[in-house]
Amino acid sequence: VQLVESGGGLVQPGGSLTVSCVASGISFYSYHISWYRQTPGNERQLVAVSFTNDTREYADSVKGRFTIAKNRGMNMVYLRMDKLRPEDTAVYYCKSTHRDWATEFWGQGTHVTVSS
């Protein structure tokens, strides 16, 4: 199993960015897919999750600004981030969790910096 994130970078406050995660070795029909983020000295925090039944949940801090979406055919998951704020600066990680909640896999992360 491998998860590979991409698309991070520098963006100005108020701008938009989409990060992507391509998954190999798993099926999105069997695994929930989520995005987490982490800043130095802090634990990883859940940002958004797309469940196997296609329902989605978001952290309060990103509701209305971020959107998680899946492409089952390409085994890719995206996180569209709009109205970015400096406090969104973090390393963003993709995680897959089996629907029985017993197995999980992480990607290596992609850096997002929101700064003028």
SELUM-647629 format. One record per residue (C-alpha): residue in three letters; y, z, x. Coordinates in steps of 0.2 Angstrom, whole numbers, plus 2048, in hexadecimal, padded with zeros to 3 digits. Layout:
# residues N
REC     r     v     w     u
REC   Ala     Y     Z     X
...
END
This chain:
# residues 116
REC     r     v     w     u
REC   Val   800   800   800
REC   Gln   811   7FC   806
REC   Leu   823   7FD   7FF
REC   Val   831   7F5   808
REC   Glu   843   7F7   803
REC   Ser   851   7EB   807
REC   Gly   863   7E8   802
REC   Gly   86C   7F7   808
REC   Gly   87D   7F5   810
REC   Leu   88F   7FA   810
REC   Val   899   7F8   7FF
REC   Gln   8AA   7FD   7FA
REC   Pro   8AD   80A   7EC
REC   Gly   8AC   803   7DB
REC   Gly   8A1   7F5   7E2
REC   Ser   88F   7F0   7DE
REC   Leu   87F   7EE   7E8
REC   Thr   86D   7EB   7E4
REC   Val   85F   7F2   7EE
REC   Ser   84D   7EB   7ED
REC   Cys   83C   7F1   7F0
REC   Val   82D   7E6   7F2
REC   Ala   81C   7EE   7EF
REC   Ser   80B   7E9   7F5
REC   Gly   7FA   7F0   7F1
REC   Ile   7FF   7F8   7E1
REC   Ser   801   7F2   7CF
REC   Phe   810   7F6   7C5
REC   Tyr   805   7F8   7B6
REC   Ser   7FD   807   7BF
REC   Tyr   80C   80E   7C8
REC   His   81C   815   7C3
REC   Ile   82A   80F   7CF
REC   Ser   839   81A   7D3
REC   Trp   848   81A   7DE
REC   Tyr   84E   82A   7E8
REC   Arg   85C   82D   7F4
REC   Gln   85F   839   802
REC   Thr   86E   83E   80C
REC   Pro   86D   847   81C
REC   Gly   868   859   81A
REC   Asn   863   857   808
REC   Glu   853   854   7FF
REC   Arg   84F   844   7F7
REC   Gln   856   843   7E5
REC   Leu   84F   838   7D7
REC   Val   85B   82A   7D2
REC   Ala   851   820   7C6
REC   Val   83F   81D   7C0
REC   Ser   836   80F   7B7
REC   Phe   826   814   7AF
REC   Thr   817   80A   7AD
REC   Asn   81C   808   79A
REC   Asp   82D   801   7A0
REC   Thr   837   810   79A
REC   Arg   844   815   7A6
REC   Glu   84D   825   7AB
REC   Tyr   85C   828   7B5
REC   Ala   864   837   7BE
REC   Asp   874   83D   7B5
REC   Ser   87F   838   7C4
REC   Val   87A   826   7C3
REC   Lys   878   823   7B0
REC   Gly   882   814   7AA
REC   Arg   885   80E   7BC
REC   Phe   873   80B   7C3
REC   Thr   866   800   7BB
REC   Ile   853   7FF   7C1
REC   Ala   849   7F0   7BD
REC   Lys   838   7E9   7C1
REC   Asn   831   7D8   7C4
REC   Arg   81F   7DA   7C1
REC   Gly   81A   7C8   7C7
REC   Met   822   7CB   7D8
REC   Asn   81E   7DE   7D9
REC   Met   830   7E1   7DC
REC   Val   83C   7EF   7D6
REC   Tyr   84F   7EE   7D7
REC   Leu   85C   7FB   7D5
REC   Arg   86D   7F4   7D0
REC   Met   87B   7FF   7D4
REC   Asp   88C   7FD   7CD
REC   Lys   89C   806   7CE
REC   Leu   897   80E   7DE
REC   Arg   89E   81E   7E4
REC   Pro   89F   825   7F6
REC   Glu   893   833   7F0
REC   Asp   886   825   7ED
REC   Thr   885   823   800
REC   Ala   873   827   805
REC   Val   862   820   80A
REC   Tyr   85A   819   7FB
REC   Tyr   847   81A   7FA
REC   Cys   83A   811   7EF
REC   Lys   82B   81B   7E9
REC   Ser   81C   816   7DF
REC   Thr   812   823   7D6
REC   His   801   820   7CE
REC   Arg   802   823   7BB
REC   Asp   7F6   832   7BD
REC   Trp   803   83A   7C8
REC   Ala   7F6   83D   7D6
REC   Thr   7FB   82F   7E3
REC   Glu   80C   82A   7E9
REC   Phe   813   81E   7F7
REC   Trp   824   81D   7FF
REC   Gly   82E   80F   807
REC   Gln   838   811   817
REC   Gly   849   812   80E
REC   Thr   859   807   80F
REC   His   86A   80D   813
REC   Val   878   80C   807
REC   Thr   88A   810   80C
REC   Val   898   811   800
REC   Ser   8A9   811   809
REC   Ser   8B9   808   80A
END
